[in-house]
Amino acid sequence: MVVAYLVLQRDTLHAVHTAGGDAIVRLSYMEHSHTEAIRWCMSTGNETLVDGALQAVAMLRLALDQETVTDVLDFIEARSPQDGIYFWPAVAAAGWTGQRAHDFLTSCISSPRSDIAEAATNSLAGNYGTHRPL
């Protein structure tokens, strides 16, 4: 796949990684394998690629299974709470169930970043909010 090739190149622009992660999830969603695509993006360790993948999860309002939610949150919570990578999972979690998602959102409410705190507040109320990522 051309998208995977582009996002694996070290000199690829940040925006291409973000768009690539989004595209990979969107294309896999049509084949009902979005969890595999999300896991592949995380396996690269590329935070920008993962951010794009989670952007697609939020925009498509994908309800992930508990195992995938746990894996995503393990990946995210290994980073600083000030990191922007918290934003899209905070939006996407509006459609996630379980204590882990609830605990994540509760912790995001006290984020030093107002965009993440607002997204978490909306998600706890079951509202995805309105976002224009590009």
C-alpha positions in Angstrom: 0.0 0.0 0.0 1.4 3.4 -1.0 0.1 5.1 2.2 2.0 2.6 4.4 5.2 3.2 2.4 4.9 6.9 2.7 4.3 6.9 6.4 7.2 4.6 7.1 9.7 7.0 5.4 11.7 9.0 8.0 11.8 12.2 5.9 8.0 12.3 5.3 6.4 15.5 6.4 4.5 15.6 9.7 1.2 16.3 7.9 1.7 13.3 5.7 2.0 11.0 8.7 -1.1 12.5 10.2 -3.1 12.1 7.0 -1.6 8.7 6.4 -2.8 7.4 9.8 -6.2 8.8 9.1 -6.3 7.2 5.7 -5.1 3.8 6.9 -8.0 3.6 9.4 -10.6 4.9 7.0 -9.6 2.5 4.3 -9.5 -0.4 6.7 -12.9 0.6 8.2 -14.4 -0.2 4.8 -13.1 -3.7 5.2 -14.1 -4.0 8.8 -10.5 -4.3 10.0 -10.0 -1.0 11.7 -8.7 -2.5 14.9 -5.9 -4.2 13.0 -5.0 -0.9 11.3 -5.0 1.0 14.6 -2.7 -1.7 16.1 -0.4 -1.5 13.1 -0.1 2.3 13.4 0.8 1.9 17.1 3.3 -0.8 16.3 5.3 1.7 14.3 5.8 3.8 17.4 5.2 6.9 15.2 3.1 9.2 17.4 2.0 11.4 14.5 0.8 8.4 12.6 -1.1 7.2 15.6 -2.6 10.7 16.1 -3.9 10.5 12.5 -5.4 7.1 13.1 -7.1 8.2 16.3 -8.4 11.3 14.5 -10.2 8.9 12.1 -11.5 6.9 15.0 -13.0 10.0 16.5 -14.4 11.4 13.2 -15.9 8.0 12.2 -17.2 7.6 15.8 -15.8 4.1 16.0 -16.7 2.2 19.2 -13.7 0.1 19.9 -13.7 -3.2 21.8 -12.3 -3.1 25.4 -9.0 -4.7 24.4 -8.3 -2.1 21.7 -9.3 0.7 24.1 -6.9 -0.6 26.6 -4.1 -0.9 24.0 -4.8 2.6 22.7 -4.8 4.1 26.2 -1.7 2.3 27.2 0.0 3.9 24.2 -1.4 7.3 24.9 -0.8 7.4 28.6 2.9 6.5 28.2 3.2 10.1 26.9 3.1 13.3 28.8 -0.4 14.6 29.6 0.6 17.9 28.0 1.1 16.0 24.7 -1.4 16.8 21.9 -1.8 13.1 21.2 -4.3 13.0 24.1 -6.8 15.1 22.1 -8.3 12.7 19.5 -8.7 9.8 22.0 -10.4 12.3 24.4 -12.9 13.0 21.5 -13.2 9.4 20.4 -13.9 8.1 23.9 -17.4 9.6 23.7 -18.3 6.3 22.1 -16.2 4.0 24.2 -17.5 2.1 27.2 -15.8 0.7 30.3 -14.0 2.0 33.4 -10.7 2.5 31.7 -12.2 4.9 29.1 -14.1 6.7 31.9 -10.9 7.0 34.1 -9.0 8.3 31.1 -11.6 11.0 30.4 -11.7 11.9 34.1 -8.0 12.4 34.2 -8.1 14.5 30.9 -10.5 17.0 32.5 -7.6 18.3 34.6 -5.3 18.5 31.6 -3.1 21.6 31.4 -4.4 21.8 27.8 -7.8 23.4 27.5 -8.6 21.6 24.2 -8.1 18.2 25.8 -10.0 19.2 28.9 -12.9 20.4 26.8 -12.9 17.3 24.6 -12.9 15.1 27.7 -15.8 17.1 29.3 -17.8 16.7 26.1 -17.1 13.0 25.8 -18.1 12.3 29.4 -21.5 13.8 28.4 -21.6 11.5 25.4 -21.0 14.4 23.0 -18.3 14.1 20.3 -18.2 17.9 19.7 -17.6 19.5 16.3 -14.1 19.3 14.9 -12.5 20.2 11.6 -9.2 18.4 11.6 -7.9 19.6 8.3 
